Amino acid sequence: MKTKGILLFIIGVMLWSCGSSKQVNKDDLVNRLDSYMSKIDQDKSLEETFQDGALTDANGEEDLGIFKYYVNFDAKTKDLYRIKNIEETGNFRTESYYFKDNALVAATVKSSAADEKKIYLYKGKIISSSNIDSKEQDLLLTKAKRFQNEYKNK
């Protein structure tokens, strides 16, 4: 009886240890995402679409500046890889959204008014960020979702 209990305990511990989830090393993941973003930025085989226009106020009455909008995707599979949104409103702002397997994995903001901002995501959650507050993180996530939905619905 005692031997069965010990054996069951040992088997249980072995099964539990085999089923434990692996810890993700955030620094390693950020480095891999930086490499992925660099690869996408340099990939000339991706199809690119372009759109531009005027940025207006909420009522659509007053011009505030201009925008340029680039979408990079695989021509065969239609997989989305990057959306670059450039806005000029007195300041210059470039937002780049990177996608992998239909999910946002990173976003960067380069601006003439501030240091470069970055967020990195893993399984839909922000795992690392630099030079960006939570309000702007939420704004980028909302814009990424909107841009991604616009691409899907074309």
C-alpha positions in Angstrom: 0.0 0.0 0.0 2.8 2.4 1.0 4.7 1.5 -2.2 1.7 2.2 -4.4 1.4 5.7 -2.8 5.0 6.5 -3.4 4.8 5.3 -7.0 1.7 7.3 -7.6 3.4 10.4 -6.1 6.5 9.9 -8.3 4.4 9.4 -11.4 2.3 12.4 -10.6 5.5 14.6 -10.1 6.9 13.3 -13.4 3.7 14.1 -15.3 3.4 17.5 -13.7 7.1 18.4 -14.5 6.7 17.4 -18.1 3.6 19.4 -18.5 4.9 22.7 -17.0 4.9 25.6 -19.4 8.2 27.0 -20.5 9.2 30.5 -19.4 9.7 32.9 -22.3 12.9 34.9 -22.0 11.8 38.4 -22.8 15.2 39.7 -23.8 15.6 36.8 -26.3 12.1 37.4 -27.7 12.7 41.1 -28.1 16.0 40.4 -29.9 14.2 37.9 -32.2 11.4 40.5 -32.9 14.0 43.2 -33.7 15.6 40.8 -36.2 12.2 39.9 -37.6 11.3 43.7 -38.0 14.6 44.3 -39.8 14.0 41.4 -42.1 10.5 42.7 -43.0 11.9 46.2 -43.6 14.5 44.8 -46.1 12.2 42.3 -47.8 11.8 43.5 -51.4 9.7 40.5 -52.4 6.6 41.7 -50.4 3.8 43.4 -52.3 3.2 47.0 -51.3 0.1 49.2 -51.6 0.1 52.9 -51.0 -2.5 55.5 -50.1 -2.3 59.1 -49.2 -4.6 62.0 -48.3 -5.4 64.8 -46.0 -5.7 64.6 -42.2 -8.8 66.6 -41.1 -10.3 67.5 -37.8 -13.1 65.4 -36.2 -15.7 67.2 -38.3 -13.8 66.8 -41.5 -13.8 70.5 -42.1 -10.2 71.7 -41.4 -7.1 70.2 -42.9 -4.5 69.4 -40.2 -1.9 67.8 -42.4 -1.3 64.8 -44.7 -0.9 61.1 -44.3 0.8 58.3 -46.3 -0.1 54.7 -45.7 1.8 51.7 -46.8 0.8 48.0 -46.5 3.3 45.2 -47.1 2.0 41.7 -47.6 2.7 38.4 -49.4 1.2 38.5 -52.9 0.4 34.8 -52.9 -0.9 34.1 -49.4 -2.1 37.7 -48.7 -0.4 37.4 -45.2 0.0 40.8 -43.7 3.6 41.7 -42.6 3.8 45.5 -42.0 1.7 48.6 -42.1 3.5 51.9 -42.1 1.4 55.1 -41.3 3.2 58.4 -41.8 1.5 61.6 -40.6 2.7 65.2 -41.2 1.0 67.8 -39.0 3.8 70.3 -38.4 5.6 67.4 -36.7 6.6 64.3 -38.6 5.4 60.9 -37.2 6.0 57.4 -38.6 4.2 54.4 -37.1 5.2 50.9 -38.2 3.1 47.9 -37.2 4.6 44.4 -37.6 2.5 41.3 -38.0 3.3 37.6 -37.9 0.8 34.7 -38.3 -2.0 37.3 -38.4 -1.1 38.8 -35.0 0.5 42.1 -34.1 4.0 41.4 -32.7 5.6 44.9 -32.5 5.0 48.6 -33.2 7.4 51.5 -33.5 6.9 55.2 -33.5 9.5 57.6 -34.9 8.7 61.3 -34.5 10.5 64.6 -35.0 9.1 65.6 -31.6 10.2 62.7 -29.4 12.5 59.7 -29.0 11.7 56.4 -30.8 9.0 54.4 -29.1 8.5 50.7 -29.3 6.2 48.0 -28.0 6.7 44.2 -28.3 4.0 41.7 -28.0 3.8 38.0 -27.4 0.5 36.1 -27.7 -1.4 39.5 -27.7 0.2 40.9 -24.6 2.8 43.6 -24.3 6.0 42.1 -23.0 8.4 45.0 -23.4 8.2 48.7 -24.3 10.5 51.8 -24.4 9.8 55.5 -24.2 6.0 55.1 -24.3 3.2 55.5 -21.7 0.3 53.2 -21.3 -2.2 55.6 -22.9 -0.1 55.7 -26.1 0.4 52.0 -26.0 -3.4 51.6 -26.0 -3.7 54.1 -28.9 -1.2 52.1 -31.0 -2.9 48.8 -30.2 -6.3 50.3 -31.2 -4.9 51.7 -34.5 -3.1 48.4 -35.3 -6.4 46.5 -34.9 -8.3 49.1 -37.1 -5.6 49.0 -39.8 -5.5 45.2 -39.7 -9.3 45.0 -40.0 -9.2 47.4 -43.0 -6.7 45.2 -44.7 -8.7 42.0 -44.1 -11.9 43.6 -45.3 -10.5 44.8 -48.7 
